[in-house]
Amino acid sequence: MPPTERVLDVREHDGEPFDTITDALDDLSDEDSLRLVNSFEPVPLYGVLESRGFTHETEQVGEDEWHVHIEHEG
C-alpha cells in the first residue's frame, strides 16, 4: 500500500487541539505522513514531535495559515 498524507485542519477546532493532534499522530503508520494546518506556527508542538520520534517541516502559506508536514523519523 503506498504511503498517504493525512490532513488535519485545526483552524476551526473548538478549544485546545493538542489531544486531537496527538491522537492523529498515534494513528499514523510508519509510512504515512500528516499535514497539520493551523492558524499560527505551533512552535510548542515541535519538542513533542521530536520526543515522539517525528520530524517536521513548516511552511507559512498565508497570513493566518501554516502547514506542518510531519512524518516518522528515519
N, C-alpha and C positions, 0 to 999 in steps of 0.2 A: 504494500500500500504506500503510495507516495506521501511525503510529508505535507502537512497542511498548515496554513496560518489561520489561527482563530483570531477574531477581532472582539475586543471588549471595550465598549464606549461607555465611560463612566461620567461623562459630562452632565448628564441629566439625572444622575443617581441621587436618591434621597439619602441624606446623611453621609457618614464616612464610608468610602468604598473599599477600605482596606481588606475586610473579610471577603468581599466579592472578588477582589484581585487575587488574594491568596488561595481561594477556592479554585479559581481558574488555573492558577499555577499547579495546584495539586492534581488537576485533571489533565495536565499537559503531558503527552507521551514524550519520550526521549527524542523522537524525530521531529515533532511538531514545534511550532513557534506561536507566540501570542503577540498581537499588536494591540497595545493599550492606547486608547485615545482619551486624552484628558484636556481640561481647560487651562492647566498650568503644568509646569515641569515638576514631576513628582520626585524631587530630589531625595526626600526621606525614604523612598522605596528602594533606592539603589543599594544601600547597605543590606537590606533584607534579601534582595535578589542575589547579591554576592554570597551571602552566608548560606543561601539555599542551593548554590551551585548553578546559578543562571548568569548569562551575560546579557548586555543590553546595548542598544544604540538608540539615541534620542534625536528627534528632529522636530523643530518648530515649523509647522506647515501653515500657520495663520496666527493672527494676533492673539487669539484665545484658543489655539488648538495645537496640542503637542502629541506626537506619536512616539511610543516607546516600543521598539521591536525587541522581544525577549525570547531567548532560547536557552536550552541546557548547555552548559559549558562543555567544550570538548566534543 
